[in-house]
Amino acid sequence: MTIAVALVASATLTRAADNRVLVIGIDGCRSDALQSANTPNIDALVENGIWFDGTDIRSPDRTDAANTVSGPGWSNLLTGVWPDKHGIIDNKFETPHYDAFPHFFQRIKEVRPDAFTASFSTWPPIAKIITRSADVVENFPAGDPKDLDGYIAGDVEATAACVQCLKEKDPTCVFLYLGQVDETGHKYGFHPSVPQYTKAIETVDRHLGDVQSQLGRRSAEKKENWLTIVCTDHGGAGTDHGGGHDNPEIRRTFLIVSGPSAQHGRSEAQTWQVDVVPTILRHLNINAKPGWKLDGHPVGLK
């Protein structure tokens, strides 16, 4: 699959309406495993952007009791604040503060009410709790996935829905979450030496190729300036990732920022999960309001 054309839009775009964002979340994806896997589509994104290899999932001065699991991780990434603000400390979602610190789609809508947002996922809490206010919110399969096979099938469906959205709708920002890498890690182990884990990453890479191909066609035809961000909620060790506050195999992750507006290269500069939302807002020419109390800052943009 040829991806080069899929990633390049005119670098001279200036109108805010031309700037769009695609966020791809790969649950439980270790940085070292991603780099050792055969991932031509993710490699192409890195080639056309910047790779941060030191993205931490925990605040350096944390005062909360959040575990190193998906609930806090995706809440950090999608709200731009740490658990002491968004209130999620585990996967139970018992005390969410999303009314005060919502998903970034709502922040976009506050400034640009006409913006079209879409979320496609395979972990039910993403759709049911975190991104529920998007214009399009879908989780696959329709029921809760109960095992690895459910996530594998769901990732296929979520990818297809994302591609269809890019083809038929006019989205300002799209979030695609894929869950099979994490579920594979829980079953076989989170490590680059585990063939099943590496294979799951390579399968997800093929899904990303389908999305990026459609994005490239759209960018070329409509002269849009798309920024693609790839992120994860945590790494893993053995077959788990809970209680990993002092384990770099769990805490240290990656962040990819790619597109005509992105810097190029690789960086070990300290970045944080909460940097994703400010980066999105900056690309969309939205100034964060002081009342939003975001914890991060834009990274990887020219």
C-alpha positions as CSV (number, residue, x, y, z in Angstrom):
1,M,0.0,0.0,0.0
2,T,1.4,3.4,-1.0
3,I,1.1,5.8,1.9
4,A,3.3,8.7,0.9
5,V,0.5,10.4,-1.1
6,A,-1.8,9.7,1.9
7,L,0.2,11.8,4.3
8,V,1.1,14.9,2.3
9,A,-1.3,17.8,2.0
10,S,-0.3,21.3,0.9
11,A,1.9,22.9,3.5
12,T,0.7,26.4,2.4
13,L,-2.8,26.0,3.9
14,T,-3.6,28.9,6.1
15,R,-7.4,28.9,6.7
16,A,-8.4,27.5,10.1
17,A,-11.2,25.5,8.5
18,D,-8.7,23.5,6.5
19,N,-7.0,22.2,9.6
20,R,-8.3,18.8,10.8
21,V,-7.2,16.2,13.3
22,L,-7.2,12.4,13.4
23,V,-6.3,10.8,16.8
24,I,-5.4,7.1,16.8
25,G,-5.3,5.3,20.1
26,I,-3.6,1.9,20.3
27,D,-4.4,0.5,23.7
28,G,-1.5,-1.1,25.7
29,C,1.1,-0.6,23.0
30,R,4.7,-0.8,24.2
31,S,7.1,1.6,22.5
32,D,9.9,-1.0,22.1
33,A,7.5,-3.5,20.6
34,L,6.1,-1.0,18.2
35,Q,9.6,-0.2,17.0
36,S,10.6,-3.8,16.5
37,A,7.4,-4.8,14.7
38,N,6.9,-4.6,10.9
39,T,4.8,-1.4,10.7
40,P,5.2,0.3,7.3
41,N,2.2,2.6,7.8
42,I,3.2,3.8,11.3
43,D,6.8,4.2,9.9
44,A,5.4,6.4,7.2
45,L,3.7,8.6,9.8
46,V,7.0,8.9,11.7
47,E,8.7,9.7,8.4
48,N,6.3,12.6,7.9
49,G,6.3,13.8,11.5
50,I,8.0,13.4,14.9
51,W,8.3,10.5,17.3
52,F,8.5,11.2,21.0
53,D,9.9,8.3,22.9
54,G,9.5,9.6,26.5
55,T,5.8,10.1,27.0
56,D,4.9,9.5,30.6
57,I,1.4,8.4,31.7
58,R,1.7,9.9,35.2
59,S,2.2,13.4,36.5
60,P,5.6,14.0,38.1
61,D,4.0,15.5,41.2
62,R,0.9,13.3,41.3
63,T,-1.3,13.5,44.4
64,D,-4.0,11.1,43.1
65,A,-4.4,7.3,43.6
66,A,-4.9,6.5,39.9
67,N,-3.8,3.1,38.8
68,T,-1.8,2.5,35.5
69,V,-4.8,1.2,33.6
70,S,-6.9,2.3,30.7
71,G,-9.5,4.5,32.5
72,P,-7.1,7.1,33.8
73,G,-4.8,6.7,30.7
74,W,-7.5,7.5,28.1
75,S,-9.0,10.2,30.4
76,N,-5.5,11.9,30.6
77,L,-5.1,11.7,26.8
78,L,-8.6,12.8,25.9
79,T,-9.3,15.5,28.5
80,G,-5.8,17.1,28.7
81,V,-5.8,17.0,32.5
82,W,-4.5,14.6,35.2
83,P,-6.7,12.3,37.4
84,D,-6.8,14.8,40.3
85,K,-9.0,16.9,38.0
86,H,-10.9,14.4,35.7
87,G,-11.5,12.0,38.7
88,I,-10.8,8.6,37.0
89,I,-8.4,6.5,39.0
90,D,-9.3,3.0,37.7
91,N,-11.6,1.3,35.2
92,K,-14.7,1.6,37.3
93,F,-15.4,5.3,36.4
94,E,-17.0,5.8,39.8
95,T,-16.3,9.6,40.3
96,P,-15.9,11.2,36.9
97,H,-15.5,14.9,36.7
98,Y,-16.1,15.1,32.9
99,D,-18.7,17.9,33.4
100,A,-15.9,20.2,34.5
101,F,-13.1,18.5,32.5
102,P,-14.7,17.0,29.4
103,H,-13.4,15.2,26.3
104,F,-11.6,17.6,23.9
105,F,-14.5,17.3,21.4
106,Q,-16.5,19.5,23.8
107,R,-13.7,22.1,24.0
108,I,-13.7,22.3,20.2
109,K,-17.5,22.7,20.1
110,E,-17.3,25.6,22.7
111,V,-15.3,27.6,20.2
112,R,-16.5,26.1,16.9
113,P,-20.1,24.9,17.3
114,D,-20.2,23.8,13.7
115,A,-17.3,21.4,14.1
116,F,-18.1,17.8,13.3
117,T,-16.6,15.2,15.6
118,A,-16.6,11.4,15.5
119,S,-15.4,8.6,17.8
120,F,-15.0,5.0,16.8
121,S,-13.8,2.5,19.5
122,T,-13.8,-1.1,20.7
123,W,-13.6,-0.6,24.4
124,P,-17.2,0.3,25.6
125,P,-16.3,3.0,28.2
126,I,-14.8,5.1,25.5
127,A,-18.2,5.5,23.7
128,K,-20.5,5.1,26.7
129,I,-18.6,7.5,29.1
130,I,-15.7,9.5,27.7
131,T,-16.7,10.5,24.1
132,R,-20.5,10.2,24.4
133,S,-21.0,13.9,23.4
134,A,-19.5,13.5,19.9
135,D,-21.6,14.0,16.8
136,V,-21.0,10.3,15.9
137,V,-20.2,7.8,18.7
138,E,-19.9,4.1,17.8
139,N,-18.4,1.1,19.7
140,F,-17.7,-2.2,18.0
141,P,-19.0,-4.9,18.3
142,A,-22.3,-3.4,19.3
143,G,-22.2,-5.5,22.6
144,D,-19.3,-5.5,25.0
145,P,-16.3,-7.5,23.6
146,K,-15.7,-10.4,26.0
147,D,-12.4,-11.7,24.7
148,L,-9.5,-11.2,22.3
149,D,-11.6,-12.4,19.3
150,G,-14.2,-9.7,20.1
151,Y,-11.5,-7.0,20.0
152,I,-10.0,-8.3,16.8
153,A,-13.4,-8.3,15.1
154,G,-14.3,-4.9,16.6
155,D,-11.1,-3.3,15.4
156,V,-12.0,-4.3,11.9
157,E,-15.4,-2.8,12.2
158,A,-14.2,0.4,13.9
159,T,-11.6,0.9,11.2
160,A,-14.2,0.5,8.5
161,A,-16.5,3.0,10.1
162,C,-13.7,5.5,10.5
163,V,-12.8,5.1,6.8
164,Q,-16.4,5.6,5.8
165,C,-16.7,8.7,7.9
166,L,-13.6,10.2,6.3
167,K,-15.1,9.3,2.9
168,E,-18.7,10.5,3.4
169,K,-18.7,13.1,6.2
170,D,-17.0,16.4,6.8
171,P,-15.2,15.8,10.1
172,T,-13.1,18.3,11.9
173,C,-11.7,15.8,14.4
174,V,-11.9,12.0,14.5
175,F,-10.8,9.6,17.2
176,L,-10.2,5.9,16.4
177,Y,-9.5,3.5,19.3
178,L,-8.2,0.0,18.7
179,G,-8.1,-2.5,21.5
180,Q,-6.6,-5.8,20.4
181,V,-3.0,-5.0,21.2
182,D,-3.8,-4.6,24.9
183,E,-6.0,-7.7,25.0
184,T,-3.2,-9.7,23.3
185,G,-0.8,-8.5,25.9
186,H,-3.1,-9.7,28.7
187,K,-3.4,-13.1,27.1
188,Y,0.2,-13.8,25.9
189,G,2.4,-11.1,27.4
190,F,3.4,-7.4,26.8
191,H,6.9,-7.7,25.3
192,P,8.5,-7.4,21.8
193,S,9.7,-11.0,22.1
194,V,6.1,-12.3,22.3
195,P,5.1,-13.1,18.7
196,Q,1.4,-12.8,19.3
197,Y,1.8,-9.3,20.7
198,T,4.0,-8.2,17.8
199,K,1.5,-9.7,15.3
200,A,-1.3,-7.7,17.0
201,I,0.6,-4.5,16.5
202,E,1.2,-5.4,12.8
203,T,-2.5,-6.0,12.3
204,V,-3.3,-2.6,13.8
205,D,-0.7,-1.1,11.5
206,R,-2.6,-2.5,8.5
207,H,-5.8,-0.9,9.8
208,L,-4.0,2.4,10.1
209,G,-2.9,2.0,6.5
210,D,-6.6,1.8,5.4
211,V,-7.4,4.9,7.4
212,Q,-4.4,6.9,6.1
213,S,-5.0,6.0,2.5
214,Q,-8.5,7.4,2.7
215,L,-7.2,10.4,4.6
216,G,-4.7,11.0,1.9
217,R,-7.3,10.9,-0.8
218,R,-9.4,13.3,1.1
219,S,-6.5,15.7,1.8
220,A,-5.5,15.8,-1.9
221,E,-9.1,16.3,-3.1
222,K,-10.2,18.9,-0.5
223,K,-6.9,20.6,0.2
224,E,-7.2,19.9,3.9
225,N,-4.3,20.0,6.4
226,W,-4.7,16.9,8.5
227,L,-2.6,16.3,11.7
228,T,-2.4,12.6,12.7
229,I,-1.6,11.8,16.4
230,V,-0.9,8.2,17.5
231,C,-0.8,7.5,21.2
232,T,-1.4,4.8,23.9
233,D,-2.6,4.7,27.4
234,H,0.1,2.5,29.0
235,G,2.7,-0.2,28.3
236,G,2.8,-3.5,30.1
237,A,5.0,-6.1,31.8
238,G,4.3,-9.8,31.9
239,T,0.6,-10.0,31.2
240,D,-0.5,-7.0,33.2
241,H,0.1,-3.2,33.6
242,G,-1.6,-2.4,36.9
243,G,0.4,-1.0,39.7
244,G,3.1,0.2,37.4
245,H,3.9,3.5,38.9
246,D,7.6,2.7,39.2
247,N,8.0,0.5,36.2
248,P,9.2,2.2,33.0
249,E,8.0,-0.7,30.9
250,I,4.5,0.4,31.9
251,R,4.9,4.2,32.4
252,R,7.1,5.1,29.5
253,T,5.2,5.3,26.2
254,F,5.4,7.1,22.9
255,L,3.6,9.9,21.0
256,I,3.6,10.4,17.2
257,V,2.6,13.8,15.7
258,S,2.5,13.6,11.9
259,G,1.5,15.8,8.9
260,P,2.4,18.9,7.1
261,S,2.2,21.0,10.3
262,A,4.4,18.6,12.3
263,Q,8.1,18.8,13.2
264,H,10.3,16.0,11.8
265,G,12.6,13.7,13.6
266,R,12.8,11.7,16.8
267,S,13.0,13.1,20.2
268,E,13.5,11.9,23.8
269,A,12.2,15.2,25.2
270,Q,9.9,14.7,28.1
271,T,6.3,14.6,27.0
272,W,3.1,13.7,28.9
273,Q,-0.2,12.2,28.0
274,V,-1.9,15.5,28.8
275,D,0.0,17.2,25.9
276,V,-2.2,15.6,23.3
277,V,-5.2,17.9,23.8
278,P,-3.3,21.2,23.7
279,T,-1.6,20.0,20.5
280,I,-4.9,19.3,18.9
281,L,-6.3,22.7,19.9
282,R,-3.2,24.5,18.6
283,H,-3.5,22.8,15.2
284,L,-7.1,23.8,15.0
285,N,-6.2,27.4,15.9
286,I,-8.2,27.2,19.1
287,N,-6.8,29.1,22.1
288,A,-7.3,27.2,25.3
289,K,-9.3,29.2,27.8
290,P,-7.8,29.6,31.3
291,G,-11.0,28.1,32.8
292,W,-10.3,24.8,31.1
293,K,-7.2,24.4,33.4
294,L,-5.4,22.1,30.9
295,D,-2.2,20.5,32.3
296,G,-0.3,20.0,29.1
297,H,1.2,22.0,26.3
298,P,1.4,21.7,22.5
299,V,4.2,19.4,21.3
300,G,5.6,18.4,17.9
301,L,4.2,21.3,15.8
302,K,6.2,23.6,13.5
